[in-house]
Amino acid sequence: MGAREMTLEEIRKNGIEALYRTLGPVGMVRFLQQFETGHGDYSSSRREILGEQGIEELAAEIRKEEP
């Protein structure tokens, strides 16, 4: 059965089983921990850090830093 014929739940279940078989329980958990959703608001944080600079202003800053 191909992935196109499986439901999302079946794909998820088969993926977890494959990770478990291949990596073992600890490796499976370590692999899955890489994909935490995180927290916060990236767009707000980015604006706080970079301000409302456009691409030209950012490019000019980068050029200033080049040796």
HELIX and SHEET records of a PDB file:
HELIX    1   1 ALA A    3  GLU A    5  5                                   3    
HELIX    2   2 LEU A    8  GLN A   33  1                                  26    
HELIX    3   3 TYR A   42  LEU A   50  1                                   9    
HELIX    4   4 ILE A   55  GLU A   65  1                                  11    
END                                                                             
